[in-house]
């Protein structure tokens, strides 16, 4: 029997993927839900499922997170309906694949607006309520690429690094304001089995597939629920992400080289695709909203995990060799000339 958390939870980007999985996970634990995304029909469908299957109290509020007033209205409606906000999850995100010069300016700008300003708007609206309550938790969804960057996805990588920085800045402000029971947590997922890759804008001319290994959206949802119960600064989703995050601090140049090769060889497949696809960046996807993206087959996942372990071992070995290699002094270099 799952413990009743008795929390009021606001989720942006709730209609599909990790957001939808989080809604189900919180509903299963007896939380009241305020669900936000651009598509009203998908939100109402999710709200109905949470009410029917788990008896959860729900409120669906179609919201464009780039609109600060709309996000403020979302917070006001949550308080009007349920009296408070205990957890606010900033999850809405879009992406655009392709080299920097290939991604149109308006698409690049929109990725930053949704991912960064959407998170800022949500954090501001949530913290305004939580400061008054003197309690609450904001959870911002970053990504492992916010710690270990990759090519051909520049606006997304920039946005996720910015979200990680935002968390650190807000935690400092809370400490200085004496708001000890208001928390800001950052989640850094590795590759998730969601519709994200299918819905992303793509100007590379190559089909996008998740970088190994691929974890379920429910795994991310469980991490978010744990943060709501026991807040902490940051939490990776998936051990592969944690390894990359640590290794990028120890041997950043090596990780850049390896991830560039991985991105070119596997993340962007050899399968050709439509050369210009704006995905769901400028307008919502017309595809049915689901939690899963079809990437988490048992055999496929086992193979990807094996590949990821090989990558991690190679990074660790190369890092040890790099640290163990004696440094050549300037005098020695001159002596060899």
C-alpha positions in Angstrom: 0.0 0.0 0.0 1.5 3.3 -1.0 1.7 5.9 1.7 -0.6 9.0 1.5 1.5 12.1 1.0 -1.3 14.6 1.3 0.4 17.2 -0.9 -0.8 19.7 -3.5 1.4 19.2 -6.6 1.6 21.5 -9.7 3.1 19.8 -12.8 4.0 21.7 -16.0 4.5 19.7 -19.1 2.1 17.2 -17.6 0.5 15.8 -20.7 3.1 13.3 -21.8 6.4 11.7 -20.9 8.0 12.3 -17.5 5.3 14.8 -16.6 2.5 12.3 -17.2 4.4 9.6 -15.3 4.9 12.0 -12.3 1.2 12.8 -12.3 0.3 9.2 -12.0 3.0 8.6 -9.3 1.8 11.5 -7.2 -1.9 10.5 -7.7 -1.1 7.0 -6.6 0.1 8.5 -3.3 -3.0 10.5 -2.6 -1.8 13.9 -3.8 -4.0 16.6 -5.2 -2.8 17.5 -8.8 -2.8 20.7 -10.8 -1.9 19.7 -14.3 -0.5 22.2 -16.9 0.5 21.8 -20.6 -0.5 23.4 -23.9 -3.1 20.7 -24.9 -6.4 20.9 -23.0 -7.8 17.6 -24.3 -4.7 15.6 -23.2 -4.7 17.3 -19.8 -8.4 16.5 -19.2 -7.8 12.9 -20.2 -4.9 12.6 -17.7 -6.9 14.3 -15.0 -9.8 11.9 -15.6 -7.4 8.9 -15.4 -6.0 10.1 -12.1 -9.4 10.6 -10.6 -10.8 7.3 -11.8 -7.8 5.1 -11.0 -6.6 6.7 -7.8 -9.4 8.9 -6.5 -7.1 12.0 -6.9 -8.4 15.5 -6.7 -7.4 17.1 -10.0 -7.5 20.4 -11.8 -6.4 20.8 -15.5 -5.2 24.2 -16.5 -4.0 24.6 -20.1 -0.9 26.8 -19.9 1.9 28.1 -22.1 4.8 28.3 -19.7 6.5 31.1 -21.8 3.6 33.4 -20.8 4.4 34.7 -17.3 0.9 35.9 -16.7 -0.5 32.5 -17.6 1.9 30.8 -15.2 0.9 33.3 -12.4 -2.7 32.5 -13.1 -1.9 28.8 -12.8 -0.5 29.4 -9.3 -3.5 31.4 -8.3 -5.9 28.8 -9.5 -4.0 26.1 -7.6 -4.3 28.1 -4.4 -7.9 29.0 -5.0 -8.8 25.3 -5.6 -6.6 23.6 -2.9 -5.5 26.3 -0.5 -1.7 25.9 -1.0 1.1 24.6 -3.2 3.4 22.0 -1.6 5.4 20.9 -4.7 5.9 22.6 -8.1 7.5 20.6 -10.8 8.9 22.6 -13.7 9.0 19.9 -16.4 7.9 21.5 -19.7 10.6 21.2 -22.3 11.3 21.0 -26.0 14.4 20.4 -28.1 15.8 21.1 -31.6 18.5 18.8 -33.1 21.0 20.0 -35.8 24.2 22.0 -36.1 24.1 25.5 -34.7 23.8 27.1 -38.2 21.0 24.7 -39.2 18.5 25.5 -36.5 16.3 28.5 -37.4 16.6 31.5 -35.1 12.9 31.4 -34.1 13.1 27.7 -33.2 16.3 28.2 -31.2 14.8 31.1 -29.3 11.6 29.2 -28.6 13.6 26.3 -27.0 15.2 28.7 -24.7 11.9 30.5 -23.9 10.1 27.2 -23.1 12.9 25.5 -21.2 14.6 28.4 -19.4 12.0 31.2 -19.1 9.3 28.6 -18.5 11.3 27.3 -15.6 11.9 30.9 -14.3 8.2 31.8 -14.6 7.2 28.6 -12.8 9.8 29.1 -10.0 8.8 32.7 -9.5 5.1 31.9 -9.3 5.7 28.9 -7.0 8.2 30.7 -4.7 5.8 33.7 -4.3 3.3 31.3 -2.7 5.8 29.2 -0.8 7.5 32.3 0.8 4.1 33.2 2.3 3.5 29.6 3.4 7.2 29.3 4.6 7.3 25.8 3.2 7.3 24.0 -0.2 9.5 22.4 -2.8 10.3 23.4 -6.3 11.7 20.7 -8.5 13.3 21.8 -11.8 14.0 19.2 -14.5 17.5 19.7 -16.0 19.3 16.9 -17.8 22.6 15.0 -17.7 23.5 17.1 -20.8 23.4 20.1 -18.4 26.5 18.5 -16.8 28.1 16.6 -19.7 27.4 18.5 -22.9 26.7 17.0 -26.4 26.7 18.5 -29.9 23.9 19.0 -32.4 21.4 19.9 -29.7 22.8 23.3 -28.6 19.6 25.1 -27.5 18.6 22.2 -25.3 22.0 21.8 -23.8 22.2 25.5 -23.1 18.8 25.5 -21.5 19.5 22.5 -19.2 22.8 24.0 -18.0 20.9 27.2 -17.3 18.3 25.3 -15.2 21.0 23.8 -13.2 22.6 27.2 -12.5 19.1 28.6 -11.6 18.7 26.0 -8.9 22.0 27.0 -7.3 21.2 30.7 -7.4 17.7 30.2 -5.9 19.0 28.0 -3.1 21.4 30.8 -2.1 18.5 33.3 -2.1 16.4 31.0 0.1 19.2 30.6 2.6 19.8 34.3 2.8 16.1 34.9 3.2 15.9 32.5 6.1 13.4 30.3 4.2 14.8 27.0 5.6 11.6 25.0 4.8 11.4 26.1 1.2 13.6 24.0 -1.2 14.7 24.0 -4.8 15.8 20.7 -6.2 17.3 19.9 -9.6 16.7 16.6 -11.4 19.2 15.4 -14.1 17.8 12.5 -16.1 19.8 10.5 -18.5 18.0 9.2 -21.7 14.3 8.7 -20.9 11.8 6.4 -22.7 9.3 9.1 -23.6 7.9 10.7 -26.8 10.6 13.5 -26.4 12.8 12.3 -29.2 9.9 11.7 -31.6 8.5 15.2 -31.0 11.7 17.2 -31.0 12.5 19.6 -33.9 15.1 18.1 -36.2 17.2 19.9 -38.8 20.0 17.4 -39.0 18.5 15.2 -41.7 19.1 12.2 -39.5 16.7 10.3 -37.3 17.2 10.9 -33.6 17.4 7.9 -31.2 18.1 8.0 -27.4 21.7 7.7 -26.3 22.2 4.4 -24.3 21.1 3.4 -21.8 17.4 4.3 -21.8 15.5 4.6 -18.5 11.7 4.5 -17.9 9.8 7.7 -17.3 8.5 6.1 -14.1 12.0 5.9 -12.8 12.3 9.6 -13.2 8.9 10.0 -11.5 10.0 8.0 -8.5 13.0 10.3 -8.2 10.8 13.4 -8.2 8.5 11.9 -5.6 11.5 11.1 -3.4 12.7 14.8 -3.7 9.2 15.9 -2.7 9.5 13.8 0.5 13.2 14.5 1.2 14.5 17.5 -0.7 18.2 17.6 -1.8 20.2 19.8 -4.1 20.4 17.5 -7.1 19.5 14.0 -8.1 20.5 12.1 -11.3 18.1 9.6 -12.8 20.0 6.5 -13.9 23.6 5.5 -12.9 24.9 6.2 -16.4 24.0 9.8 -16.0 25.7 10.0 -12.6 28.9 8.5 -14.1 28.9 11.0 -16.9 28.3 13.9 -14.5 31.2 12.8 -12.3 33.5 12.0 -15.2 32.9 15.4 -16.9 34.3 17.0 -13.8 37.4 14.8 -13.7 38.3 14.6 -17.4 36.1 17.2 -19.3 38.1 17.1 -22.5 37.9 13.4 -22.7 34.2 13.3 -22.1 33.7 16.0 -24.8 35.5 13.8 -27.3 33.7 10.6 -26.4 30.2 12.2 -26.3 30.8 13.9 -29.7 31.6 10.5 -31.2 28.6 8.8 -29.4 26.3 11.6 -30.6 27.5 11.3 -34.2 27.5 7.5 -34.3 24.4 6.5 -32.3 22.3 9.4 -31.0 21.9 10.7 -34.6 21.3 7.5 -36.5 22.3 6.7 -40.1 18.6 6.6 -41.0 17.7 9.6 -43.1 14.7 11.6 -42.2 12.8 14.7 -43.3 15.4 17.5 -43.5 13.2 20.2 -41.8 11.0 19.2 -38.9 9.9 21.7 -36.3 8.4 19.1 -34.1 6.5 20.4 -31.1 8.7 23.5 -30.5 6.5 26.1 -32.1 3.1 24.4 -31.6 1.9 21.3 -29.7 2.3 17.9 -31.2 -0.7 16.3 -32.8 0.3 12.8 -31.7 -1.5 11.1 -28.8 0.1 11.9 -25.5 1.7 8.9 -23.8 4.3 8.2 -21.1 6.5 5.9 -23.1 8.3 6.5 -26.4 8.8 2.8 -27.3 12.6 2.8 -26.6 12.6 0.6 -23.5 12.3 -3.0 -24.9 13.9 -5.5 -22.6 16.5 -6.8 -25.0 17.2 -3.4 -26.5 17.7 -1.9 -23.1 20.1 -4.7 -22.0 22.2 -4.1 -25.1 22.3 -0.4 -24.4 23.2 -0.8 -20.8 26.1 -3.1 -21.8 27.2 -0.4 -24.3 26.9 2.3 -21.6 29.0 0.2 -19.1 31.6 -0.2 -21.7 31.6 3.6 -22.3 31.8 4.3 -18.6 34.7 1.8 -18.1 36.5 3.3 -21.1 36.1 6.8 -19.6 37.2 5.7 -16.2 40.3 3.9 -17.6 41.3 6.8 -19.8 40.8 9.2 -16.9 43.1 7.1 -14.6 45.7 7.0 -17.4 45.5 10.7 -17.9 45.9 11.4 -14.2 48.6 8.8 -13.8 50.7 10.0 -16.8 53.7 12.0 -15.7 53.7 15.6 -16.8 56.4 16.9 -19.1 58.0 20.1 -17.9 58.8 23.0 -20.1 62.5 22.3 -19.6 62.0 18.7 -20.8 60.1 19.9 -23.8 62.8 22.3 -24.8 65.4 19.6 -24.3 63.7 17.4 -26.9 63.9 20.0 -29.6 
